[in-house]
Amino acid sequence: MDVGITLKVDGIQQRIAVDPRTTLLDALRERLGIYGPKKGCDHGQCGACTVLLDGMRANSCLALAVAHDGAEIITAEGLAEDGELHPMQRSFIEHDAFQCGYCTPGQIVSAVGMLAEAEAGWPSHVTRDLGAADVPLTDEEIRERMSGNLCRCGAYANIVPAIRETAAGAGPR
Amino acid sequence: MKPFRYERAENVSGAVATLARERTGEFLAGGTNLVDLMKLDIMQPDVLVDVRRLTSGEIEDLPDGGLRIGAAVTNSDLAADARVRSRYPVLSQALLSGASGQLRNLATTGGNLLQRTRCAYFYDTTTPCNKREPGTGCSALQGCNSGHAILGASPHCVATHPSDMAVAMTALDAVVRTRGPAGEREIPISDLYRLPGQEPERDTTLEHAELITAVDLPPLEFSPNSRYRKVRERASYAFALVSVAAALRVRDGVVLDTRIALGGVAHKPWRARKAEDVLRGAPAVQESFRAAADAELADAAPLRDNAYKVPLAVNVMTRTLLDLPESR
């Protein structure tokens, strides 16, 4: 039986009825026509479906839509403001940080979420000093924190500098 | 995915009562493992009872100096908590070595404890698996078993437990608090998990409709001197081949006390009590650490493809203990 839910996606309130089996990813793509989040593996292993779910980056392919009634979701398309690309989007373009582009929306959303986590002082697996209040975002830190986003074209060599430069510049918004 | 009914409840007791009425069903929290297993038809619950907003999402100080972690606390929030980082660094490190940033933001403490094995045959519904379908046999026994158990396995199942967090909690003697149809229980984490024996379909000792509500970390004077080391096939975002959680108390060059647990080697996080017994009172030097690790692995029964795990576990345990600040 379908269940009515409300989602605020990229600033717009949406009301839809979904089969309980529907993932957030399928609700966004198949029901709302929002194609930024991509279906790569559909098992939480590739990160192409990454969205900001109530402010935190999350794999939308493993979240059931019914369980997130009332949630606020930001996709890659919702990062731009007033027609201006987000600094992370601009940086990906400037650094040629993609080839086929399929993983790119997930990479960009994940990177924006990751910078907010780093800003909040969250450590990572490669952080030497767990007691440190803030952790410099070295390339090693960026790679570890972005390990949930795979790029089969292997554009990592340009993705890392794109993120590094955004982190050093305006920072997360 | 098989159709299921999605249920919400007002509170924990309502959720327990709702699921207790069902023949098959599961509690849903972050869903990162359960939803995937349902997509693959490995788990086919008739009903999901959503508990993500019902249990606590807070980490509280306990009067005895320990911490109480609400079952809904995400893996991210637990790893980043300043008290966990300073008092139980082994737990922060274990969490940060698991999954990815976006998975840790969804995954909860209760759900992490209950994640299922990543044995490839458990995931492949075209092959026999006693854990997935009791009585059909174990494909891993004669199959590709390089990632499988070397300790405590049975002829019915050689799967390993996938959690990193639970290995650290096992070393820390965590206590799992539950609420079920029969009331509340406090279960030492070593008793939450079970060896496969003849019932590999049962990962834990929880009863139907018994919900994990919190995990208590008891105070341990020397837990700040603890760490987690994980060996895997790639640098990040992979399950453990072998991992070690260890805490150590050294005075005047002698080991006063220690807590050690192994991951990736058994059906449950493996508390290394034999190694602990060998180490207490021994000089805090590499030879002692290695002798303790050898004692723990003496009972190892490797399969065709995973004999490498025995020396690997010895080496990783030795290295982890050596790297602890009090060993220097």
Interface residues (C-beta under 8 A of the other chain):
Chain A: M1 V3 D19 P20 R21 T23 D42 H43 G44 G47 T50 L53 M56 R57 A58 N59 L62 A63 L64 V66 A67 S110 G113 M114 E117 A120 G121 W122 P123 S124 H125 T127 L130 G131 R143 E144 R145 M146 S147 G148 N149
Chain B: M1 P3 F4 R5 Y6 L28 G31 T32 V35 D36 M38 K39 L48 D50 R52 S76 A79 A80 R85 S86 P89 S92 Q93 L96 S97 A99 S100 G101 Q102 L103 N105 L106 A235 S236 Y237
